[in-house]
Each structure stands twice: as structure tokens, then as C-alpha cells.
Amino acid sequence: MATSVYFNNYGSHAEQRVIEDLIVESIKIMGFDAFYLPNDNDVARDLLFGEDPTKKFRSAFPLELYLSNSTEYMGEKEFFSKFGLEIKNNVNVILSKRSFSQRVQQNSFTRPREGDLIYIPFLNGTGEIYEIKFTNQTKDFFMLGRKVPYFYELELEKFKYSQEVIETGVDSIDDIVLDSGYTINLNLIPETKVVYTSLEWTSGLFDVNKLVFDATGSGFIDSLDNLSVGDTVEFVISGYSASAVRATVTNIDTVGNNNYVLLLNKTISGVFVVSQITIYPSISNTTTTAGSGSFILRETVYQSLDGTSANSYCYATLQYWNSANSQISITNINGEFATNNYVYGETSGAYRYVTDYDALETSPKNENFDNKFIEDSANQIINTSEINPFGDI
């Protein structure tokens, strides 16, 4: 027997929009703000097991969610397994399809995917990251005959960080790498720089794109004699700006006795009196190996034989830069960093000379690594080097 032609319970788009409006408004009123982090490394995804070698989360989309379980965590929680103590705190959240479609780019996927992350700022006091284990698209069970869901119910499990690349630009999310990730500290040679004032010359001028000095101080003359093309100089010129102007030396000429002309890659119209100059020797200057410049947090740092990122043999993400102690902390490490070599900043252009580092000595805030302890304890019992302590085989 056919249904009544006078009542339409499953084909009214107007009623479907009313239901969707109510759901969206309810989530906005009773929900909370969160971030959706899609995995950007889809090229390497293993379609059989649903995993990939290195997950990369480089974007965060703000969304409003509604917490389904409001009393406590779901799932198996704390339990002992053959791997020791495991904590599996699960939560379920509701996400409207309209909000997801409006906030998240739809060119690559049209629904939240399993394996992507959700960051909930208020959980546990400091915020927690959860992994989507299952996206339930039929929770509304095709209400009023709508073919696409009004909302998704996401089944989430507490995310365990295991060296994934997380660079979203949101500090509270990215800090998880610094707090929990494997981190090594590269020790650098302190930056070499020498500051000279107008007492070191009888005449010092900046003319359009060059510095002209009639030097008198012996120390200043020695520095100019050792200056090389590619070195960095920082100078203060009267009448232009109180802050120093930074430039690179492109050519050096000597005119007469102790008269120097430094051609720069910086152009400023006019002639100005130089009151102070700071010289930063570069790699090409064999009198120093310190390097110069300041790194930018969370930029990519690398090492290469020719100083270019295209030919780098190792790279990582810089998480901390202490110029006073000449030390940088790096995570998301690919390859092996070498000592007695330069490390370069891809964005900042800074470069510093690496003296040493201990790959086993790490100090993340939220994780305890036993690498160093195990090695020190084992060294008291057996030789753990690559040489066979029992003789040749």
C-alpha cells in the first residue's frame, strides 16, 4: 500500500533545513571551540593498513563541537597490557556537516577522516589532542529522508605523540612537539662580532650603497684587512635611523693608505655620517667559524655540503633558539646532523657552526627517555660500542 500523497515526511527540503539550522544553533550554544588537524601526508598513506610512514599535520581549522559524553571518559581507560600500563581515554563529539563544509577545504575530502586529529583546548586543563578512530555518518539515521548527514559523531581516542610532524601555527598545538617529542640540543660556537665607533676613523660615510672609511685605529684596520666578500656588517648612520642598518659586503676596495671602500647590497639615497659599525665575519672568512644571524622559531634547519637546502643531507624543525648560550633545540629530525659543520636556517638565512651534541641526552617536559641512562648503566657491564667485545667472528 502506497503512502499518503497529502503528507510529505521524507522529501521536504525546507523541513530538512529547519532541522539542520536547529542542530547547528544548538552546537553553537552548548558546544565548545576546537581545531581539526588533517593529515597532509596523504601521498604516503598505506591503503591496506591505513597508516603512513610519517604523518604531517600542517594546518588547523577552527570548528565548534558538542561533547556527547559529559560525565567522564569512555573506552578502556587505564589498564595493564603486555606492553605495560596503557591509558585509552575515549570521547565522542558531535560536528555539524554544515560547519565542517564551511570551515574545512573541500577539494581533498568532504568528511572528517579516520587518523586525523582533533584538539580540544579545555580538556585536562591544558588541552588535549585526540585521534579520530571512527566517523559515524548515520547517527541521525537519514532523518526526514535526507541523504547526506546533518552531523557527524566522531569517536576519538587520546592521541599518543610518536614523532609526527605538527606545524600548524597554533602555539598551544605545536608545543606538544617541544613537550613530548624527541629533541636534541645542538651546541654552537658563539657568534663572533666586533663593534667599532667613530673613534676608530677620521672619516666614515655611507654613500648610496657603499661605506667609505679613513681608518686610524689599529684594531679596526686589522678587521677591515681580514674582511671578505659575503661578510655581514651592521652600521648606524646619523640622520637616517636610530636602529642599525644590516647589509652584506659585495666588494672591497682600498684607496691609498688605510682608506677603505666597502660596496654593499643595501641602497639608501643620500650621504650619511657613520657613527658605529659592527662586523660579523662569514664562512668565507677563515679567521672565524662562528657564523651569524638569528634563527626563527619553527623554521626548517639543515646541513649541506654547499649551504643550499636543495642539497641538504639532513634537516629538522627548530623549536628553541638560545642566542645567549649558543644552543638550538631541534625536533622532527631527518638524517644525522654532523659536528664541526654549519647548520643553516632555511627561512632566516642564519648559519652557525655546530661543535657537538649528545643524541641520547634529551629533555622533553612530558616524556622520560631512558636512552642515556641505559647506555651509562650498560657501559659499566659490557662494551656497547660497535666493536665486538668477544673477539672476531
VENSUL-V180228 format. One record per residue. RES is the residue in one letter. PSI is psi as a letter, one per 30 degrees, with the letter a starting at -180 (none if undefined). Layout:
BEGIN
RES:PSI ; RES:PSI
END
This chain:
BEGIN
M:k ; A:l ; T:l ; S:k ; V:f ; Y:f ; F:k ; N:j ; N:f ; Y:g ; G:g ; S:j ; H:e ; A:e ; E:e ; Q:e ; R:e ; V:e ; I:e ; E:e ; D:e ; L:e ; I:e ; V:e ; E:e ; S:e ; I:e ; K:e ; I:e ; M:f ; G:a ; F:l ; D:k ; A:a ; F:k ; Y:k ; L:j ; P:l ; N:j ; D:f ; N:h ; D:f ; V:e ; A:g ; R:k ; D:j ; L:f ; L:e ; F:f ; G:g ; E:l ; D:l ; P:e ; T:j ; K:k ; K:k ; F:j ; R:g ; S:l ; A:k ; F:k ; P:k ; L:l ; E:k ; L:l ; Y:k ; L:j ; S:e ; N:j ; S:g ; T:e ; E:l ; Y:l ; M:a ; G:a ; E:f ; K:b ; E:k ; F:l ; F:k ; S:a ; K:f ; F:g ; G:a ; L:k ; E:k ; I:j ; K:i ; N:k ; N:k ; V:l ; N:k ; V:l ; I:k ; L:k ; S:k ; K:e ; R:e ; S:e ; F:e ; S:e ; Q:e ; R:f ; V:k ; Q:k ; Q:g ; N:f ; S:e ; F:l ; T:g ; R:l ; P:k ; R:k ; E:k ; G:f ; D:l ; L:l ; I:k ; Y:j ; I:j ; P:e ; F:f ; L:k ; N:g ; G:e ; T:f ; G:k ; E:l ; I:k ; Y:k ; E:k ; I:j ; K:e ; F:k ; T:j ; N:j ; Q:f ; T:g ; K:e ; D:f ; F:h ; F:h ; M:k ; L:g ; G:g ; R:k ; K:e ; V:l ; P:l ; Y:e ; F:l ; Y:k ; E:j ; L:k ; E:j ; L:k ; E:k ; K:k ; F:k ; K:j ; Y:k ; S:h ; Q:g ; E:l ; V:j ; I:j ; E:i ; T:f ; G:f ; V:j ; D:e ; S:f ; I:e ; D:f ; D:f ; I:f ; V:e ; L:e ; D:f ; S:f ; G:l ; Y:k ; T:k ; I:k ; N:j ; L:k ; N:k ; L:l ; I:k ; P:k ; E:k ; T:k ; K:k ; V:k ; V:k ; Y:k ; T:a ; S:f ; L:f ; E:f ; W:l ; T:f ; S:k ; G:j ; L:k ; F:k ; D:j ; V:d ; N:g ; K:l ; L:k ; V:k ; F:k ; D:i ; A:k ; T:e ; G:k ; S:e ; G:e ; F:e ; I:e ; D:e ; S:e ; L:e ; D:e ; N:f ; L:k ; S:l ; V:k ; G:f ; D:l ; T:k ; V:k ; E:k ; F:l ; V:k ; I:k ; S:k ; G:f ; Y:e ; S:k ; A:f ; S:l ; A:k ; V:k ; R:k ; A:l ; T:k ; V:k ; T:f ; N:k ; I:k ; D:k ; T:k ; V:j ; G:a ; N:j ; N:g ; N:k ; Y:k ; V:j ; L:j ; L:k ; L:l ; N:g ; K:k ; T:k ; I:k ; S:k ; G:l ; V:k ; F:l ; V:k ; V:k ; S:f ; Q:k ; I:k ; T:k ; I:k ; Y:j ; P:k ; S:a ; I:e ; S:f ; N:j ; T:f ; T:f ; T:l ; T:g ; A:e ; G:a ; S:l ; G:l ; S:k ; F:l ; I:k ; L:k ; R:g ; E:l ; T:k ; V:l ; Y:l ; Q:k ; S:l ; L:f ; D:g ; G:g ; T:k ; S:f ; A:f ; N:g ; S:k ; Y:f ; C:l ; Y:l ; A:l ; T:k ; L:k ; Q:f ; Y:k ; W:j ; N:j ; S:e ; A:e ; N:g ; S:h ; Q:k ; I:k ; S:k ; I:k ; T:a ; N:h ; I:k ; N:k ; G:a ; E:k ; F:k ; A:k ; T:l ; N:h ; N:l ; Y:k ; V:k ; Y:k ; G:k ; E:e ; T:e ; S:f ; G:g ; A:l ; Y:k ; R:l ; Y:k ; V:k ; T:e ; D:l ; Y:l ; D:j ; A:f ; L:f ; E:j ; T:l ; S:h ; P:l ; K:e ; N:g ; E:k ; N:j ; F:k ; D:g ; N:e ; K:e ; F:e ; I:e ; E:e ; D:e ; S:e ; A:e ; N:f ; Q:f ; I:e ; I:l ; N:j ; T:g ; S:l ; E:f ; I:k ; N:j ; P:f ; F:g ; G:a ; D:k ; I:none
END
